[in-house]
């Protein structure tokens, strides 16, 4: 796998250098300007991907969606403190492709628009948006950190490196990413990913505390792929065809998972106002995170899960589902599912290295927590 992806990175970079074009994650060959000076972001959180390549990730950004500050206010605050100019970037919509303003986007005279295959901004399904931007002379490329995150994170970084003239930076990141992913893959038996033994079953509860509905989850995509790669069997995988959906509480109680994982959308600054949410991310402390997880799993029904009663319950920062830093989350999950196999694996060290080498803001906070 590593050789294939490294070859892909080299091929994409060579294509950009020779012909001024890249093949994006939608399979489109896109001519990119030799000098990109003005960028649109289809999701504000793509700033984290730009930060892997650029010392000042917002310097070239003239417009972006506004979901970053709305959905991850603590993470946004870190970037705002480091790069105050992020506040002056024109917001082109709130948190959906329908809210994206093509008129405002064109008026900014961008050279390049970076969109995602799916998410909170324009996608390939928004053909009219793409056509109008291209008619205005804007190159549009699609990346993906969400739909198939583990497959497409290296590919997306390669595309961005080629499009932005940051190939060396992209290649350095991909090399680190694949080496850290290999530390998980190489310890899991190849035959059936379990050597004949039953894989631990996992229920991942999506966006805990966002609503009273039970039980939203991720399946074939997003963090569902993290469970697959880490040697677990997602209880939702064969029941929900898409990336996310809902399982009934009755199903969970009659098909008890071995491990419970909740995704955290709570923030330290608003913990008292949203007590049902798990608090993780920038500014969160271990005590705060564990207390919020204890409250979350004390809810009716969830408290009756054997995994919760026996302490095999964990929480993880929700925004890993759509982040180039997802390798750290994969390692944390692998350690939860196979503690003996990964006794010496240190996901926290991996996350510290990711921030030290590839992010312009410091690692501040806790990004996963155990119930015990």
Residue pairs with C-beta under 8 A, 6 or more apart in sequence:
1 178
1 185
2 178
2 179
2 182
5 154
5 155
5 174
5 178
6 171
6 174
6 175
6 178
8 154
8 155
8 158
9 154
9 155
9 157
9 158
9 161
9 170
9 171
9 174
10 171
12 22
12 23
12 155
12 158
12 159
12 162
13 158
13 161
13 162
13 167
13 170
13 171
15 21
15 22
15 23
15 162
16 22
16 32
16 162
16 163
16 167
17 162
17 167
19 31
20 31
20 32
20 33
20 34
21 29
21 30
21 31
21 32
22 29
22 30
22 32
22 141
22 159
22 162
22 163
23 29
23 30
23 159
24 30
24 141
24 142
24 143
24 159
25 117
25 142
25 143
25 144
25 152
25 155
25 156
25 159
26 117
26 124
26 142
28 141
28 142
30 139
30 140
30 141
30 163
31 139
32 112
32 139
32 141
32 162
32 163
33 111
33 112
33 139
35 111
35 165
36 60
36 111
36 112
36 163
36 164
36 165
37 60
37 111
38 60
38 62
38 108
38 109
38 110
38 111
38 112
39 50
39 60
39 61
39 62
39 110
39 111
39 112
39 113
39 114
40 61
40 62
40 63
40 64
40 92
40 105
40 108
40 110
40 112
40 113
40 114
40 138
41 47
41 50
41 61
41 63
41 64
41 65
41 113
41 114
41 121
42 64
42 65
42 100
42 113
42 114
42 115
42 116
42 119
42 121
42 122
42 123
43 64
43 65
43 67
43 68
43 115
43 116
43 119
43 120
43 121
43 322
44 64
44 65
44 66
44 67
44 68
44 69
44 76
45 67
45 68
45 71
45 72
45 75
45 319
45 322
45 323
46 64
46 114
46 116
46 143
47 57
47 58
47 61
47 64
47 68
47 79
47 86
48 57
48 75
48 323
48 324
48 325
48 359
49 143
49 145
49 156
49 157
49 160
49 324
50 57
50 58
50 61
50 160
50 164
51 57
51 358
51 359
51 360
51 361
52 157
52 169
52 170
52 173
52 324
52 358
52 359
53 157
53 160
53 161
53 164
53 166
53 169
53 170
53 173
54 60
54 164
54 166
54 169
55 360
56 83
56 360
57 79
57 83
57 360
58 79
58 83
58 85
58 86
58 89
59 85
60 164
61 86
61 89
62 89
62 90
62 108
62 109
62 110
63 89
63 90
63 91
63 92
63 104
63 105
63 108
63 110
64 89
64 90
64 91
64 92
65 91
65 92
65 93
65 94
65 95
65 99
65 100
65 120
65 121
66 91
66 92
66 93
66 94
66 95
67 94
67 95
67 120
67 121
68 75
68 76
68 79
69 76
69 80
70 94
70 95
71 95
71 120
71 265
71 319
72 267
72 281
72 319
73 267
73 269
73 270
74 267
74 268
74 269
74 281
74 282
74 283
74 284
74 365
75 281
75 282
75 319
76 86
77 282
77 283
78 282
78 361
78 362
78 364
79 86
79 361
80 86
80 87
81 361
82 360
82 361
83 360
90 104
90 108
92 100
92 101
92 104
92 105
93 99
93 100
93 101
93 121
95 120
96 120
96 121
97 120
97 121
97 122
97 123
97 125
97 126
97 129
100 121
100 122
100 126
100 129
102 129
102 132
102 133
105 113
105 133
105 138
106 132
106 133
106 136
106 138
110 138
111 138
111 139
112 138
112 139
112 140
112 141
112 163
112 164
113 133
113 138
113 139
113 140
113 141
114 141
114 143
114 160
114 163
115 121
115 122
115 123
115 124
115 130
115 140
115 141
115 142
115 143
116 123
116 142
116 143
116 144
116 145
116 146
116 322
117 123
117 124
117 142
117 143
117 144
117 146
117 147
117 152
118 144
118 146
118 147
118 243
119 146
119 322
122 129
122 130
123 142
124 130
124 142
130 140
133 140
134 140
139 163
141 159
141 163
143 152
143 156
143 159
143 160
144 152
144 155
144 156
145 152
145 153
145 156
145 322
145 323
145 324
145 326
146 221
146 222
146 243
146 321
146 322
147 221
147 222
147 243
148 221
148 225
149 221
149 222
149 225
149 226
149 321
149 322
149 326
150 181
150 225
150 226
150 229
150 326
150 330
151 225
153 177
153 324
153 326
153 327
154 174
154 177
154 178
156 324
157 170
157 173
157 174
157 177
157 324
158 170
158 171
158 174
160 166
160 170
161 167
161 168
161 169
161 170
161 171
162 170
173 324
173 358
176 353
176 354
176 357
176 358
177 324
177 327
180 327
180 328
180 331
180 350
181 229
181 327
181 330
183 331
183 345
184 229
184 230
184 231
184 330
184 331
184 334
184 342
184 345
185 229
187 334
187 338
187 341
187 342
188 194
188 231
188 334
188 338
188 341
189 195
193 199
193 231
194 231
198 233
199 231
199 232
199 233
199 337
200 231
200 232
200 233
200 258
200 259
200 337
200 338
201 232
201 233
201 234
201 235
201 255
201 257
201 258
201 259
202 227
202 232
202 233
202 234
202 235
202 257
202 258
202 259
202 260
202 261
202 337
203 215
203 217
203 234
203 235
203 236
203 247
203 252
203 257
203 259
203 260
203 261
203 305
203 307
204 217
204 218
204 223
204 224
204 227
204 234
204 236
204 261
204 262
204 263
205 215
205 216
205 217
205 260
205 261
205 262
205 263
205 302
206 216
206 217
206 218
206 223
206 244
206 263
206 318
207 216
207 263
207 265
207 318
208 262
208 263
208 264
208 265
208 276
208 277
208 278
208 296
208 315
209 265
209 266
209 274
209 275
209 276
209 277
209 278
209 296
210 216
210 265
210 277
213 246
214 248
214 249
214 299
214 301
214 302
215 246
215 247
215 248
215 249
215 252
215 301
215 302
216 244
216 245
216 246
217 236
217 240
217 244
217 245
217 246
217 247
218 224
218 234
218 236
218 243
218 244
218 263
218 321
219 234
219 236
219 237
219 239
219 240
219 241
219 242
219 243
219 244
219 245
220 237
220 240
220 241
220 242
220 243
221 242
221 243
221 244
222 243
222 244
222 321
222 322
223 263
223 316
223 320
223 321
223 329
224 234
224 236
224 237
224 243
226 320
226 326
226 329
226 330
226 333
227 233
227 234
227 261
227 333
227 337
228 234
228 237
229 330
229 334
230 330
230 331
230 333
230 334
230 337
230 338
231 334
231 337
231 338
231 341
232 259
232 333
232 337
235 247
235 252
235 255
235 257
236 245
236 247
239 245
239 247
239 251
240 246
240 247
249 301
249 302
252 301
252 305
253 301
253 304
253 305
256 305
256 306
256 307
257 305
257 307
258 307
258 312
259 307
259 312
259 313
259 314
259 336
259 337
260 297
260 302
260 305
260 307
260 308
260 312
260 313
260 314
261 313
261 314
261 315
261 316
261 333
261 336
262 278
262 293
262 296
262 297
262 313
262 314
262 315
262 316
263 278
263 315
263 316
263 317
263 318
263 321
264 277
264 278
264 279
264 280
264 281
264 289
264 292
264 315
264 316
264 317
264 318
265 277
265 278
265 318
266 274
266 277
266 278
266 279
266 280
266 292
267 279
267 281
267 283
267 284
268 279
268 281
268 282
268 283
268 284
268 285
268 288
268 365
269 283
271 277
271 279
271 288
271 292
275 292
275 295
276 295
276 296
276 299
277 292
277 296
278 289
278 292
278 293
278 296
278 315
278 369
279 288
279 289
279 292
280 289
280 315
280 316
280 317
280 318
280 365
280 366
280 367
280 368
280 369
281 317
281 319
281 365
281 366
281 367
282 364
282 365
283 364
283 365
284 365
284 366
285 365
285 366
286 366
286 369
288 366
289 315
289 366
289 369
290 369
290 370
290 371
292 315
293 313
293 314
293 315
293 369
293 371
294 371
296 302
296 315
297 303
297 305
297 308
297 313
297 371
302 308
303 309
305 313
307 313
308 371
311 370
311 371
311 372
312 336
312 371
313 370
313 371
314 332
314 336
314 368
314 369
314 370
314 371
315 368
315 369
316 329
316 332
316 333
316 367
316 368
317 329
317 367
317 368
320 326
320 328
320 329
320 367
325 351
325 354
325 359
327 350
327 354
328 347
328 348
328 350
328 351
328 354
328 367
329 347
329 367
329 368
331 342
331 345
331 347
331 350
332 347
332 367
332 368
334 341
334 342
334 345
335 342
335 345
335 347
336 370
347 368
351 363
351 367
352 363
355 361
355 362
355 363
356 363
